[in-house]
């Protein structure tokens, strides 16, 4: 997806969701999209680095949300639940 798609999507979100909500969504989704891009661009098996990449993503989400455990733990829990499903 090109930058024009993301620019349009962000424009729509700014209209329909308060700016605080948009910023929170971006702080959570940008790290996840980064991992997905790495997997998409890699020639290697994605499982080899997926776990470490998701742990780095969790740390970045925590940092993006100010390091407040109450803010980031719900998102960490979602990531952990999905990673557990991948390993079972």
PDB file as gemmi writes it, atoms N, CA and C in Angstrom:
CRYST1    1.000    1.000    1.000  90.00  90.00  90.00 P 1                      
ATOM      1  N   UNK A   1       0.841  -1.170   0.000  1.00  0.00           N  
ATOM      2  CA  UNK A   1       0.000   0.000   0.000  1.00  0.00           C  
ATOM      3  C   UNK A   1       0.886   1.232   0.000  1.00  0.00           C  
ATOM      4  N   UNK A   2       0.573   2.148  -0.876  1.00  0.00           N  
ATOM      5  CA  UNK A   2       1.387   3.326  -1.016  1.00  0.00           C  
ATOM      6  C   UNK A   2       1.113   4.370   0.040  1.00  0.00           C  
ATOM      7  N   UNK A   3       1.971   5.373   0.066  1.00  0.00           N  
ATOM      8  CA  UNK A   3       1.830   6.429   1.069  1.00  0.00           C  
ATOM      9  C   UNK A   3       0.551   7.233   0.858  1.00  0.00           C  
ATOM     10  N   UNK A   4       0.054   7.294  -0.383  1.00  0.00           N  
ATOM     11  CA  UNK A   4      -1.193   8.032  -0.613  1.00  0.00           C  
ATOM     12  C   UNK A   4      -2.368   7.336   0.059  1.00  0.00           C  
ATOM     13  N   UNK A   5      -2.344   5.985   0.100  1.00  0.00           N  
ATOM     14  CA  UNK A   5      -3.396   5.246   0.808  1.00  0.00           C  
ATOM     15  C   UNK A   5      -3.382   5.601   2.286  1.00  0.00           C  
ATOM     16  N   UNK A   6      -2.176   5.548   2.899  1.00  0.00           N  
ATOM     17  CA  UNK A   6      -2.081   5.833   4.325  1.00  0.00           C  
ATOM     18  C   UNK A   6      -2.435   7.281   4.617  1.00  0.00           C  
ATOM     19  N   UNK A   7      -2.048   8.189   3.750  1.00  0.00           N  
ATOM     20  CA  UNK A   7      -2.390   9.595   3.944  1.00  0.00           C  
ATOM     21  C   UNK A   7      -3.906   9.781   3.914  1.00  0.00           C  
ATOM     22  N   UNK A   8      -4.570   9.108   2.972  1.00  0.00           N  
ATOM     23  CA  UNK A   8      -6.026   9.196   2.892  1.00  0.00           C  
ATOM     24  C   UNK A   8      -6.686   8.556   4.110  1.00  0.00           C  
ATOM     25  N   UNK A   9      -6.148   7.408   4.539  1.00  0.00           N  
ATOM     26  CA  UNK A   9      -6.717   6.725   5.704  1.00  0.00           C  
ATOM     27  C   UNK A   9      -6.588   7.586   6.954  1.00  0.00           C  
ATOM     28  N   UNK A  10      -5.429   8.195   7.133  1.00  0.00           N  
ATOM     29  CA  UNK A  10      -5.231   9.066   8.294  1.00  0.00           C  
ATOM     30  C   UNK A  10      -6.149  10.278   8.211  1.00  0.00           C  
ATOM     31  N   UNK A  11      -6.332  10.816   7.017  1.00  0.00           N  
ATOM     32  CA  UNK A  11      -7.249  11.941   6.847  1.00  0.00           C  
ATOM     33  C   UNK A  11      -8.670  11.588   7.252  1.00  0.00           C  
ATOM     34  N   UNK A  12      -9.115  10.396   6.866  1.00  0.00           N  
ATOM     35  CA  UNK A  12     -10.462   9.948   7.238  1.00  0.00           C  
ATOM     36  C   UNK A  12     -10.563   9.768   8.744  1.00  0.00           C  
ATOM     37  N   UNK A  13      -9.545   9.152   9.336  1.00  0.00           N  
ATOM     38  CA  UNK A  13      -9.565   8.947  10.785  1.00  0.00           C  
ATOM     39  C   UNK A  13      -9.608  10.272  11.540  1.00  0.00           C  
ATOM     40  N   UNK A  14      -8.877  11.247  11.060  1.00  0.00           N  
ATOM     41  CA  UNK A  14      -8.870  12.557  11.734  1.00  0.00           C  
ATOM     42  C   UNK A  14     -10.244  13.197  11.713  1.00  0.00           C  
ATOM     43  N   UNK A  15     -11.011  12.931  10.677  1.00  0.00           N  
ATOM     44  CA  UNK A  15     -12.357  13.497  10.582  1.00  0.00           C  
ATOM     45  C   UNK A  15     -13.324  12.746  11.491  1.00  0.00           C  
ATOM     46  N   UNK A  16     -13.200  11.427  11.535  1.00  0.00           N  
ATOM     47  CA  UNK A  16     -14.197  10.619  12.221  1.00  0.00           C  
ATOM     48  C   UNK A  16     -13.865  10.280  13.668  1.00  0.00           C  
ATOM     49  N   UNK A  17     -12.601  10.361  14.057  1.00  0.00           N  
ATOM     50  CA  UNK A  17     -12.186  10.015  15.411  1.00  0.00           C  
ATOM     51  C   UNK A  17     -11.432  11.217  15.986  1.00  0.00           C  
ATOM     52  N   UNK A  18     -11.654  11.508  17.271  1.00  0.00           N  
ATOM     53  CA  UNK A  18     -10.876  12.609  17.866  1.00  0.00           C  
ATOM     54  C   UNK A  18      -9.381  12.380  17.672  1.00  0.00           C  
ATOM     55  N   UNK A  19      -8.636  13.465  17.564  1.00  0.00           N  
ATOM     56  CA  UNK A  19      -7.203  13.389  17.279  1.00  0.00           C  
ATOM     57  C   UNK A  19      -6.483  12.504  18.298  1.00  0.00           C  
ATOM     58  N   UNK A  20      -6.883  12.563  19.542  1.00  0.00           N  
ATOM     59  CA  UNK A  20      -6.246  11.728  20.559  1.00  0.00           C  
ATOM     60  C   UNK A  20      -6.396  10.254  20.196  1.00  0.00           C  
ATOM     61  N   UNK A  21      -7.570   9.866  19.714  1.00  0.00           N  
ATOM     62  CA  UNK A  21      -7.802   8.485  19.305  1.00  0.00           C  
ATOM     63  C   UNK A  21      -6.926   8.093  18.133  1.00  0.00           C  
ATOM     64  N   UNK A  22      -6.775   8.989  17.184  1.00  0.00           N  
ATOM     65  CA  UNK A  22      -5.940   8.711  16.010  1.00  0.00           C  
ATOM     66  C   UNK A  22      -4.496   8.511  16.435  1.00  0.00           C  
ATOM     67  N   UNK A  23      -4.010   9.384  17.284  1.00  0.00           N  
ATOM     68  CA  UNK A  23      -2.626   9.259  17.726  1.00  0.00           C  
ATOM     69  C   UNK A  23      -2.407   7.947  18.470  1.00  0.00           C  
ATOM     70  N   UNK A  24      -3.364   7.549  19.291  1.00  0.00           N  
ATOM     71  CA  UNK A  24      -3.248   6.284  20.028  1.00  0.00           C  
ATOM     72  C   UNK A  24      -3.239   5.100  19.051  1.00  0.00           C  
ATOM     73  N   UNK A  25      -4.109   5.134  18.069  1.00  0.00           N  
ATOM     74  CA  UNK A  25      -4.153   4.067  17.066  1.00  0.00           C  
ATOM     75  C   UNK A  25      -2.817   3.978  16.334  1.00  0.00           C  
ATOM     76  N   UNK A  26      -2.266   5.103  15.942  1.00  0.00           N  
ATOM     77  CA  UNK A  26      -0.992   5.105  15.227  1.00  0.00           C  
ATOM     78  C   UNK A  26       0.144   4.594  16.108  1.00  0.00           C  
ATOM     79  N   UNK A  27       0.147   4.980  17.378  1.00  0.00           N  
ATOM     80  CA  UNK A  27       1.197   4.531  18.295  1.00  0.00           C  
ATOM     81  C   UNK A  27       1.179   3.023  18.481  1.00  0.00           C  
ATOM     82  N   UNK A  28       0.027   2.414  18.294  1.00  0.00           N  
ATOM     83  CA  UNK A  28      -0.103   0.970  18.457  1.00  0.00           C  
ATOM     84  C   UNK A  28       0.144   0.241  17.140  1.00  0.00           C  
ATOM     85  N   UNK A  29      -0.399   0.769  16.050  1.00  0.00           N  
ATOM     86  CA  UNK A  29      -0.344   0.029  14.790  1.00  0.00           C  
ATOM     87  C   UNK A  29       0.962   0.183  14.019  1.00  0.00           C  
ATOM     88  N   UNK A  30       1.633   1.295  14.126  1.00  0.00           N  
ATOM     89  CA  UNK A  30       2.868   1.501  13.356  1.00  0.00           C  
ATOM     90  C   UNK A  30       3.909   0.426  13.674  1.00  0.00           C  
ATOM     91  N   UNK A  31       4.158   0.083  14.951  1.00  0.00           N  
ATOM     92  CA  UNK A  31       5.117  -0.992  15.210  1.00  0.00           C  
ATOM     93  C   UNK A  31       4.684  -2.338  14.619  1.00  0.00           C  
ATOM     94  N   UNK A  32       3.391  -2.638  14.672  1.00  0.00           N  
ATOM     95  CA  UNK A  32       2.891  -3.901  14.132  1.00  0.00           C  
ATOM     96  C   UNK A  32       3.053  -3.934  12.617  1.00  0.00           C  
ATOM     97  N   UNK A  33       2.744  -2.838  11.954  1.00  0.00           N  
ATOM     98  CA  UNK A  33       2.901  -2.767  10.505  1.00  0.00           C  
ATOM     99  C   UNK A  33       4.374  -2.937  10.129  1.00  0.00           C  
ATOM    100  N   UNK A  34       5.271  -2.407  10.953  1.00  0.00           N  
ATOM    101  CA  UNK A  34       6.704  -2.579  10.695  1.00  0.00           C  
ATOM    102  C   UNK A  34       7.108  -4.049  10.677  1.00  0.00           C  
ATOM    103  N   UNK A  35       6.583  -4.832  11.621  1.00  0.00           N  
ATOM    104  CA  UNK A  35       6.885  -6.265  11.647  1.00  0.00           C  
ATOM    105  C   UNK A  35       6.317  -6.951  10.411  1.00  0.00           C  
ATOM    106  N   UNK A  36       5.095  -6.608  10.053  1.00  0.00           N  
ATOM    107  CA  UNK A  36       4.484  -7.212   8.878  1.00  0.00           C  
ATOM    108  C   UNK A  36       5.276  -6.893   7.616  1.00  0.00           C  
ATOM    109  N   UNK A  37       5.803  -5.681   7.527  1.00  0.00           N  
ATOM    110  CA  UNK A  37       6.633  -5.315   6.377  1.00  0.00           C  
ATOM    111  C   UNK A  37       7.911  -6.148   6.343  1.00  0.00           C  
ATOM    112  N   UNK A  38       8.548  -6.335   7.521  1.00  0.00           N  
ATOM    113  CA  UNK A  38       9.767  -7.145   7.580  1.00  0.00           C  
ATOM    114  C   UNK A  38       9.492  -8.559   7.098  1.00  0.00           C  
ATOM    115  N   UNK A  39       8.370  -9.128   7.534  1.00  0.00           N  
ATOM    116  CA  UNK A  39       8.023 -10.488   7.125  1.00  0.00           C  
ATOM    117  C   UNK A  39       7.787 -10.541   5.624  1.00  0.00           C  
ATOM    118  N   UNK A  40       7.070  -9.559   5.108  1.00  0.00           N  
ATOM    119  CA  UNK A  40       6.740  -9.517   3.686  1.00  0.00           C  
ATOM    120  C   UNK A  40       7.985  -9.381   2.815  1.00  0.00           C  
ATOM    121  N   UNK A  41       8.976  -8.625   3.283  1.00  0.00           N  
ATOM    122  CA  UNK A  41      10.169  -8.362   2.492  1.00  0.00           C  
ATOM    123  C   UNK A  41      11.257  -9.412   2.670  1.00  0.00           C  
ATOM    124  N   UNK A  42      11.085 -10.307   3.631  1.00  0.00           N  
ATOM    125  CA  UNK A  42      12.122 -11.285   3.940  1.00  0.00           C  
ATOM    126  C   UNK A  42      12.015 -12.515   3.046  1.00  0.00           C  
ATOM    127  N   UNK A  43      13.178 -13.043   2.682  1.00  0.00           N  
ATOM    128  CA  UNK A  43      13.223 -14.300   1.938  1.00  0.00           C  
ATOM    129  C   UNK A  43      13.273 -15.494   2.893  1.00  0.00           C  
ATOM    130  N   UNK A  44      13.647 -15.237   4.140  1.00  0.00           N  
ATOM    131  CA  UNK A  44      13.768 -16.303   5.129  1.00  0.00           C  
ATOM    132  C   UNK A  44      12.393 -16.651   5.708  1.00  0.00           C  
ATOM    133  N   UNK A  45      12.361 -17.753   6.416  1.00  0.00           N  
ATOM    134  CA  UNK A  45      11.134 -18.155   7.100  1.00  0.00           C  
ATOM    135  C   UNK A  45      10.779 -17.111   8.146  1.00  0.00           C  
ATOM    136  N   UNK A  46       9.548 -16.615   8.133  1.00  0.00           N  
ATOM    137  CA  UNK A  46       9.180 -15.548   9.070  1.00  0.00           C  
ATOM    138  C   UNK A  46       9.184 -15.977  10.527  1.00  0.00           C  
ATOM    139  N   UNK A  47       8.990 -17.264  10.817  1.00  0.00           N  
ATOM    140  CA  UNK A  47       8.939 -17.696  12.211  1.00  0.00           C  
ATOM    141  C   UNK A  47      10.288 -17.557  12.891  1.00  0.00           C  
ATOM    142  N   UNK A  48      11.365 -17.539  12.106  1.00  0.00           N  
ATOM    143  CA  UNK A  48      12.705 -17.422  12.673  1.00  0.00           C  
ATOM    144  C   UNK A  48      12.910 -16.147  13.466  1.00  0.00           C  
ATOM    145  N   UNK A  49      12.318 -15.064  13.031  1.00  0.00           N  
ATOM    146  CA  UNK A  49      12.504 -13.803  13.750  1.00  0.00           C  
ATOM    147  C   UNK A  49      11.200 -13.186  14.226  1.00  0.00           C  
ATOM    148  N   UNK A  50      10.075 -13.842  14.004  1.00  0.00           N  
ATOM    149  CA  UNK A  50       8.774 -13.273  14.360  1.00  0.00           C  
ATOM    150  C   UNK A  50       8.646 -13.031  15.862  1.00  0.00           C  
ATOM    151  N   UNK A  51       9.067 -14.002  16.668  1.00  0.00           N  
ATOM    152  CA  UNK A  51       8.921 -13.844  18.116  1.00  0.00           C  
ATOM    153  C   UNK A  51       9.732 -12.667  18.643  1.00  0.00           C  
ATOM    154  N   UNK A  52      10.976 -12.548  18.212  1.00  0.00           N  
ATOM    155  CA  UNK A  52      11.794 -11.430  18.669  1.00  0.00           C  
ATOM    156  C   UNK A  52      11.241 -10.104  18.144  1.00  0.00           C  
ATOM    157  N   UNK A  53      10.789 -10.100  16.898  1.00  0.00           N  
ATOM    158  CA  UNK A  53      10.230  -8.877  16.325  1.00  0.00           C  
ATOM    159  C   UNK A  53       8.977  -8.442  17.084  1.00  0.00           C  
ATOM    160  N   UNK A  54       8.148  -9.396  17.469  1.00  0.00           N  
ATOM    161  CA  UNK A  54       6.932  -9.035  18.216  1.00  0.00           C  
ATOM    162  C   UNK A  54       7.271  -8.551  19.619  1.00  0.00           C  
ATOM    163  N   UNK A  55       8.312  -9.108  20.238  1.00  0.00           N  
ATOM    164  CA  UNK A  55       8.738  -8.591  21.542  1.00  0.00           C  
ATOM    165  C   UNK A  55       9.244  -7.164  21.415  1.00  0.00           C  
ATOM    166  N   UNK A  56       9.992  -6.878  20.360  1.00  0.00           N  
ATOM    167  CA  UNK A  56      10.441  -5.506  20.119  1.00  0.00           C  
ATOM    168  C   UNK A  56       9.244  -4.600  19.864  1.00  0.00           C  
ATOM    169  N   UNK A  57       8.250  -5.114  19.157  1.00  0.00           N  
ATOM    170  CA  UNK A  57       7.036  -4.347  18.878  1.00  0.00           C  
ATOM    171  C   UNK A  57       6.311  -4.011  20.176  1.00  0.00           C  
ATOM    172  N   UNK A  58       6.221  -4.988  21.062  1.00  0.00           N  
ATOM    173  CA  UNK A  58       5.571  -4.748  22.354  1.00  0.00           C  
ATOM    174  C   UNK A  58       6.300  -3.648  23.121  1.00  0.00           C  
ATOM    175  N   UNK A  59       7.628  -3.705  23.133  1.00  0.00           N  
ATOM    176  CA  UNK A  59       8.407  -2.675  23.830  1.00  0.00           C  
ATOM    177  C   UNK A  59       8.160  -1.295  23.224  1.00  0.00           C  
ATOM    178  N   UNK A  60       8.102  -1.242  21.895  1.00  0.00           N  
ATOM    179  CA  UNK A  60       7.869   0.040  21.222  1.00  0.00           C  
ATOM    180  C   UNK A  60       6.472   0.573  21.530  1.00  0.00           C  
ATOM    181  N   UNK A  61       5.477  -0.309  21.555  1.00  0.00           N  
ATOM    182  CA  UNK A  61       4.119   0.111  21.911  1.00  0.00           C  
ATOM    183  C   UNK A  61       4.120   0.659  23.328  1.00  0.00           C  
ATOM    184  N   UNK A  62       4.786  -0.043  24.244  1.00  0.00           N  
ATOM    185  CA  UNK A  62       4.869   0.437  25.625  1.00  0.00           C  
ATOM    186  C   UNK A  62       5.503   1.812  25.719  1.00  0.00           C  
ATOM    187  N   UNK A  63       6.587   2.005  24.974  1.00  0.00           N  
ATOM    188  CA  UNK A  63       7.263   3.304  24.962  1.00  0.00           C  
ATOM    189  C   UNK A  63       6.365   4.370  24.333  1.00  0.00           C  
ATOM    190  N   UNK A  64       5.706   4.015  23.224  1.00  0.00           N  
ATOM    191  CA  UNK A  64       4.830   4.974  22.544  1.00  0.00           C  
ATOM    192  C   UNK A  64       3.662   5.421  23.418  1.00  0.00           C  
ATOM    193  N   UNK A  65       3.228   4.550  24.320  1.00  0.00           N  
ATOM    194  CA  UNK A  65       2.101   4.882  25.201  1.00  0.00           C  
ATOM    195  C   UNK A  65       2.574   5.404  26.551  1.00  0.00           C  
ATOM    196  N   UNK A  66       3.800   5.894  26.599  1.00  0.00           N  
ATOM    197  CA  UNK A  66       4.302   6.573  27.784  1.00  0.00           C  
ATOM    198  C   UNK A  66       4.813   5.664  28.878  1.00  0.00           C  
ATOM    199  N   UNK A  67       4.952   4.375  28.608  1.00  0.00           N  
ATOM    200  CA  UNK A  67       5.471   3.456  29.601  1.00  0.00           C  
ATOM    201  C   UNK A  67       4.521   3.159  30.748  1.00  0.00           C  
ATOM    202  N   UNK A  68       3.285   3.574  30.609  1.00  0.00           N  
ATOM    203  CA  UNK A  68       2.289   3.327  31.645  1.00  0.00           C  
ATOM    204  C   UNK A  68       1.676   1.949  31.432  1.00  0.00           C  
ATOM    205  N   UNK A  69       1.925   1.053  32.379  1.00  0.00           N  
ATOM    206  CA  UNK A  69       1.519  -0.345  32.238  1.00  0.00           C  
ATOM    207  C   UNK A  69       0.024  -0.489  31.953  1.00  0.00           C  
ATOM    208  N   UNK A  70      -0.808   0.310  32.587  1.00  0.00           N  
ATOM    209  CA  UNK A  70      -2.251   0.232  32.354  1.00  0.00           C  
ATOM    210  C   UNK A  70      -2.616   0.577  30.922  1.00  0.00           C  
ATOM    211  N   UNK A  71      -1.793   1.389  30.264  1.00  0.00           N  
ATOM    212  CA  UNK A  71      -2.064   1.786  28.883  1.00  0.00           C  
ATOM    213  C   UNK A  71      -1.685   0.707  27.883  1.00  0.00           C  
ATOM    214  N   UNK A  72      -0.538   0.085  28.102  1.00  0.00           N  
ATOM    215  CA  UNK A  72      -0.053  -0.836  27.076  1.00  0.00           C  
ATOM    216  C   UNK A  72      -0.366  -2.308  27.310  1.00  0.00           C  
ATOM    217  N   UNK A  73      -0.638  -2.703  28.544  1.00  0.00           N  
ATOM    218  CA  UNK A  73      -0.849  -4.129  28.824  1.00  0.00           C  
ATOM    219  C   UNK A  73      -2.010  -4.761  28.040  1.00  0.00           C  
ATOM    220  N   UNK A  74      -3.135  -4.068  27.830  1.00  0.00           N  
ATOM    221  CA  UNK A  74      -4.192  -4.706  27.029  1.00  0.00           C  
ATOM    222  C   UNK A  74      -3.705  -5.097  25.627  1.00  0.00           C  
ATOM    223  N   UNK A  75      -2.836  -4.285  25.036  1.00  0.00           N  
ATOM    224  CA  UNK A  75      -2.320  -4.571  23.699  1.00  0.00           C  
ATOM    225  C   UNK A  75      -1.270  -5.673  23.749  1.00  0.00           C  
ATOM    226  N   UNK A  76      -0.455  -5.681  24.798  1.00  0.00           N  
ATOM    227  CA  UNK A  76       0.514  -6.758  24.974  1.00  0.00           C  
ATOM    228  C   UNK A  76      -0.220  -8.080  25.130  1.00  0.00           C  
ATOM    229  N   UNK A  77      -1.299  -8.081  25.890  1.00  0.00           N  
ATOM    230  CA  UNK A  77      -2.075  -9.310  26.097  1.00  0.00           C  
ATOM    231  C   UNK A  77      -2.624  -9.850  24.773  1.00  0.00           C  
ATOM    232  N   UNK A  78      -3.087  -8.953  23.917  1.00  0.00           N  
ATOM    233  CA  UNK A  78      -3.602  -9.369  22.602  1.00  0.00           C  
ATOM    234  C   UNK A  78      -2.478  -9.998  21.784  1.00  0.00           C  
ATOM    235  N   UNK A  79      -1.321  -9.360  21.774  1.00  0.00           N  
ATOM    236  CA  UNK A  79      -0.179  -9.884  21.025  1.00  0.00           C  
ATOM    237  C   UNK A  79       0.222 -11.249  21.579  1.00  0.00           C  
ATOM    238  N   UNK A  80       0.321 -11.348  22.906  1.00  0.00           N  
ATOM    239  CA  UNK A  80       0.713 -12.620  23.522  1.00  0.00           C  
ATOM    240  C   UNK A  80      -0.271 -13.740  23.192  1.00  0.00           C  
ATOM    241  N   UNK A  81      -1.557 -13.424  23.234  1.00  0.00           N  
ATOM    242  CA  UNK A  81      -2.575 -14.430  22.935  1.00  0.00           C  
ATOM    243  C   UNK A  81      -2.415 -14.933  21.501  1.00  0.00           C  
ATOM    244  N   UNK A  82      -2.189 -14.023  20.577  1.00  0.00           N  
ATOM    245  CA  UNK A  82      -2.030 -14.422  19.173  1.00  0.00           C  
ATOM    246  C   UNK A  82      -0.737 -15.190  18.956  1.00  0.00           C  
ATOM    247  N   UNK A  83       0.333 -14.829  19.640  1.00  0.00           N  
ATOM    248  CA  UNK A  83       1.592 -15.546  19.507  1.00  0.00           C  
ATOM    249  C   UNK A  83       1.463 -16.957  20.083  1.00  0.00           C  
ATOM    250  N   UNK A  84       0.710 -17.107  21.176  1.00  0.00           N  
ATOM    251  CA  UNK A  84       0.476 -18.437  21.750  1.00  0.00           C  
ATOM    252  C   UNK A  84      -0.288 -19.314  20.755  1.00  0.00           C  
ATOM    253  N   UNK A  85      -1.248 -18.730  20.058  1.00  0.00           N  
ATOM    254  CA  UNK A  85      -2.004 -19.489  19.076  1.00  0.00           C  
ATOM    255  C   UNK A  85      -1.114 -19.954  17.925  1.00  0.00           C  
ATOM    256  N   UNK A  86      -0.140 -19.143  17.551  1.00  0.00           N  
ATOM    257  CA  UNK A  86       0.776 -19.522  16.476  1.00  0.00           C  
ATOM    258  C   UNK A  86       1.646 -20.711  16.884  1.00  0.00           C  
ATOM    259  N   UNK A  87       2.000 -20.767  18.160  1.00  0.00           N  
ATOM    260  CA  UNK A  87       2.917 -21.816  18.610  1.00  0.00           C  
ATOM    261  C   UNK A  87       2.215 -23.114  18.959  1.00  0.00           C  
ATOM    262  N   UNK A  88       0.883 -23.104  18.993  1.00  0.00           N  
ATOM    263  CA  UNK A  88       0.179 -24.346  19.348  1.00  0.00           C  
ATOM    264  C   UNK A  88      -0.317 -25.099  18.130  1.00  0.00           C  
TER     265      UNK A  88                                                      
END                                                                             
